[in-house]
Amino acid sequence: MNATLIPTQAPREAAVVEVVAADLQGPGIIYCPNPKMALWSGHPRVFLDVASTGEGKCPYCGTLYRLAGGPASGGH
């Protein structure tokens, strides 16, 4: 007889945070956890490059940061 695993909880939806140029901490960089997150849910600070692809996902909490307007253009 094959056992079927039934999850006890539904997967948690990852948060999506839209950021604008004023939120960036350098040339296209945002950090997580962001200042609006509760201290109890903190994790080590990670820096995410959102300028080149238009978004970055935190490897700790799964929060997805999207740059409003998409990735920066590489025009000359």
Secondary structure, DSSP 4 states (H G I P E B T S, - for coil): -------SSPPPPPPEEEE-GGG-SSSSEEEES-TTS-GGG----EEEE-TTTSEEE-TTT-PEEEETT-SPP---
